[in-house]
Amino acid sequence: MGLFVVVLCGLSLQVMMGCTGAAKSSRVNLRTFTGCAVREFTFLAKKPGCRGMRITTDACWGRCETWEKPVLDPPYIDAHHQVCTYNETTLVTVKLPHCVPDADPYYTYPVALRCDCGVCSTSSTECETL
């Protein structure tokens, strides 16, 4: 019997924006890296009434230790799930191009300053468990 748990994390802003990742030059082998790090990330910022704008920022990226084991007592499983999540951020505001007159052209997004493996917090991250 296996229990499969998937935890998807990313800032809710990133999910809404159709994001794509872009790696900074690094000596770390990203295929085998276990941990959490700040990494360059590019996404398309959009707001109603304005044209989209590509923004490159820093976001959290990584793989953290996670495990589950069966136990005899309810809830019949001992689980330890950590995700790569934001520990410290700052906000940056940009002006989107070509906005209609009534649209607010200013767009604010977070920039990761420090990332750590930890419990997924819905205050800064979109957490989904399947």
N, C-alpha and C positions, 0 to 999 in steps of 0.2 A: 504494500500500500504506500503510495507516495502522495505527498501534498505539495502542490506546486503553487508558489506564491510569487507574484511579479509585483514589484514596486516600481512605479514610474514616477520620476521626480523631475521637475523643471519648474521654473517660475511660471505661474499662470500666464504672465505676459508673453513668455516665449511660446507657449502652446498656442495662444491666440494669433501669433504673428507668423506662423509658418517658418520655423527657424531651421538653419543649417549650421553645422559646426565647421570650424576651421582651426586646425592645430597650429600652435606656435612651434617654431623650431626647437627641438628638445633632444637630449641624449637618452631620455627615458623611453624604453620600449613600451608603447601604449597597449600592445597586445597582451603583455604579461604584467603590467602595472596593477598593483592592488593598493588602494588608498584613495585619497581625495585631493584634488589640486585645482588651482585656478587655471583656466585655459581660455584662449581667445575663441570667440563665438560671434558669428555674423547672423543677423536676422533682418527681416523686412518689417519696419515699423509702419503701422497703418492706423488711420483714424477716419471716420466718416467725413467726407467733404474735402479731404486732402489727398495728395498723391503719396504713395509709399516712399520710404527712404531706407536704404540699406545702412545698417548700423553695426559696427564691429565693437564689441565690448568684451569684458571678462566675465566668465560664468564658471560654475563648478562642474567638474567632470571627474568620474572615477568609478571604481568598483570597491565595495566595502565588504568586510567579512559578514557572512550571513549563514545561519544554519537552523535546522529543526531536528528534533529527535522525539520519538514516541515515549510516552510515560503511561503508567498504569492508572493514574488518577485523572479525573476531569481537570482541564479540558483535553486530556489525552495527548498533549503535545507541549513540548518546551521549545519555544522559538526565540531566536535572537536575530533580528533583522535591522541592519543599519544601512543607511543610504548616504550617498555623497550629497551634502547639503550646505547651504550658505550659513556661515558663522558670522561674517561681518560684510556689510555692503554699504555703498554710498549711492545716492540718486543723482542722475544727470538729466538735464532737460535740454532738448533740441527743438528747433523750429522746423516743422515739416514744410515741404515746398508746395506751391500752387494750391493753396486752400481757397475754398469759396469764401465770400465775404463774411458769412455768419458762423463759420467753423473756427474752433479754437485751434490754432496751428501748433501749440506747444505740446510736446510729447515727453513724458518722464519715464525713465527706465532705471533699473538697478544695475550696478556694477559690482561684481564680486571682489572683495578685498582679501577674504580668507574663507577657506572651505574646510570642512571636517567630516569624517564619518560620524553619523549620529542618527537619532530617531527623526523620522520625517515630520517636520513641523508645518502644519497647514497655514501658519501665519506668514511664511515666506516661500513655501513650496507647494506645488500641486502634487498631492500624494494619492495614489490609487492602488488599491490592493485587489487582486483578482483571486 
